[in-house]
Every structure is written in structure tokens, then in C-alpha cells.
């Protein structure tokens, strides 16, 4: 008989005006991977914050039992002390400290206030070996990729003798290769008796590794599925999450592609810190009116660096090359000039660079085009409200009002605010960098519908995505990037995941 390591009974959590959790029951067995799925705002992260002590006892109703004992956590350290460790979607690592310093931060190997560096470094090596990471313990976090940073976070959890590991969207920022490596590590931890709670919007990954799947919707438990007993399909999970069937993961569109409207010619960009190191090497690409062009490639291939360097030279140094729109060279040397010339860029990191989270929806939407709601030097509040309400309706932003702080929106609705901001700037060319990262399948479908509507209206879109099904499902044409170069170009209807990966690998072999 399986042993239950965690039991959460009748958990209810209320914020002002909102019941985030409504009598949720959730249990995890020892040595299992238990997935927690649901739409943005379903209550997944809130439930795990209750469990880990981010929301301390007294701020919620219900009971938590761990290894048979009732727990009333006052903070994160309290939960970590008994073996519950949470890894948030936004990694809690300090970039300019070493791997070893990050792993033992707050849990230092010391005696009488004096650090034992020999023990710290040797302990780090052992932990890194367990997670399959073979970097030097002295390597700075800033010098390793996001996939390796995730492994450092897990090594940090192992240093605290973790019994239950909670991972909140661990693969959201990872490419396919790094995602698979992380899932393999979870299976290895399971073999060693460590339980995991996996929060993810990637249903295929959940189906691949989870022993049990609990579905939350609107703050309530819908059902828990046992992968060893129940017939589980992606469609069944999605139906539980959104309360309806999604017959098509990608909405249909009949392409109506016109002439070339945007060209990037012989584009070269050097790393901002390491002079002479090219991150974009002689890039050439074209974009037609009413077309969605995908940029595919592994993490670090240069996709985001290319987009940011085109948009006002927001990234890189010694940038050389030409940008043309409708056959005429345009000036994109600053962000304001890029916007003026009809180019917009929706960043992959909406929380840091895309939004001012402490500001309301209204202020965020009009931020990139204040001139349209300004009379002289004064903002016309009535006009600003009217325009913002218009975009709230067009993009179906779910909020209490446009005066709600953006911080309190779900991920999918935050992404819609980002899109609204750039659509209000009225661009002809819109670069979308990972527009569906960290949002659920229902919200993804809405974003895809918006993209289809924009190109039908004559806009042109460059879509950067790490999800190959998304690239294949929404784009008309695909550029594949590898090692800062264009490794290939293909029509989406002639492409496949295998062809894209083969293109990437062949370029890497040439570079090697």
C-alpha cells in the first residue's frame, strides 16, 4: 500500500473580493510525481504557496499534514526545515554569485561564523553530480543558461535534504532538449524516493512523467487522475481544465499573404559584454503583408537577441545592417524611432520588461503611444479610458476594471495587456517573443486567435517560440536559427519537428 506523504484538507484562501481556493483537497504519495494543472488563475500557485509557507498559517483555512503530522508553517524556512522545497517560475538565484555560493546561501557550511570553502566546493560538486551538471562550483550564475540554472535550483533543494520538491512551471523558459533533461531528472529523483509536485501548462510533459494529475478550475478541485489506472489523454486533461472541449489546438486561418513589407539585410550584432563575439551573424530575412513568420531554434540561438537589436538596438553593440519597410530603409536606431516607423516588439519577459506591474491596466496599455491620448502636455483621461476599454473588449481581458493593478492579473491576461499596449501603438510589423510562455491552453488559443485576426487585417508578425508545435501550428513560413545564423528556411506546410531539429543540428555540426 502506498504511503501518503502530504495531505492538504479543505484549503480555502481568500484575497480581497476573490476566493482563490475553495475547499481544495490535495494529497501526494511518497516517491511519486504529482502534476497540478489548470488555467491561469485556477489556484495552482496559490495552493503551493500555502503549502510552502509563503502564505503562513492563519492566512488561510484548512489543514496540512506532512508525514502524518499536522503542520502550521510560519514562513518558507519553516517548511524547508522539514523537507518541503519550492522552486518558483522566476528563479531565486543571484547572478553574480557562484554556483556554490547560491546553493548554500542561507545554509552555509561554516563554523563560528567562518566559511568552510573546502566543504562548500566539495559539497557543491557532489550535488551537481546528482543533477547531471558538470560546471565548476566557482562559475557565476550569470555565465550559465536557464536550463543549467534550473538544475542549480534543484541541487540547492537537495542540499536541504528535500523530501517533497515543488516545481512551478520549471520548463516554461527551457528549450525542448533542456526540458527533456529536467523531466528525466525528476524521474531519477522519484527513483530515489523523492516526491515532486509539478505545476505545468505543457500537457504533453505532464502526461509523460506524472503518476497522478490533479486538475484545478476556478479555485476548486475538479478531479485527480491516476495515470496507472485511468485512461488519460491530453484532450481529457484540457476538458477538465477549461470546462469544454478544444477541438482544434490552433484556430484555422486562410492565409492572404501579400508583398514583402519588411526586410532585415546583412544584420550583425556583437555581444554587449564580450566584444568581437557575434550573437547575430549576417542575418537576412523577409516578412510579407498578412504573414506570420516563425523564428525557431534552441535557447541561445540568437532569436531574442535579433529581435531586440532590430527594435531600437535594445540589445548588443557594433550593430550593422539594414532594415527596410515597403522597400525604403528605415531608422530603428532607438526604440522611439522603431515605434514611429511601425515596428513593435513584445518581450518574452512580460513581468520585467513588458509591463509596469504596480500600475493599472489603463496606464500600461497607453504607455507606448501616449501621444494619442495627450492634448498638449496633459493626458486626456476620458480618451485614455475610452481607448483602454476598447482594447479590454477586443482582446477579452478578464479583470474587475481597467483600473485594476496589472500585478493582480493572471499570466494570460497580463500577456493580453502587453499585446494591447503594442497594438495601441498601431504597428505594421509586430515581433512577438514567446507570446504564450507560462499561460494555459485556453489562453493560448485566445492569443492565437488574436494573431490570426491581426494578420487578416493586414499586419505582419514575426513569432519567436521554443515550442515546435506552436511554430508549426500558427506560422506560414519558418526561419530556423542556430549559433546566431539562419540555418534554414521552410514553408510551415512542408515543415515538421524532425526537419527543424535536423536543420539546427546540421548547423551546429558545421560550427563545431
Protein Blocks (a to p, Z undefined) as FASTA:
>chain_A
ZZdfbdcehiacddehiafbghiacdddehiacdddddehilpmmmmmmmnomagghiag
cdddeehiacddfbfklmmmnopacddfbdcbdfkbcfklmmmgoiacceehiacfklmm
mmmmmmmmmnopacdfklcfklpcfklmmmmmmmmmmmnopabdcdehkllmpcfklmmm
mmmmmmmmmmnopacddddfblklmmmmmmbdcddeehiafbdcdfklmccdfklmmmmm
nopacfbfbdcddddddddfbdcehiacddfklghiafbghiacdddehiacddeddehi
lmmmmmmmmnoplgcehiacdddeehiacdfkbfklmmmnopacddfblmlmmpcfkbcf
klmmmmmmmmlmcghjaccfklmmmmmmmmmmmnopacfbfkbcfklpcfklmmmmmmmm
mmmnopabdcdehklgoiafklmmmmmmmmmmmmmnopacddddfblklmmmmmmbdcdd
eehiafbdcdfklgcfklmmmmmmmmmmmmZZ
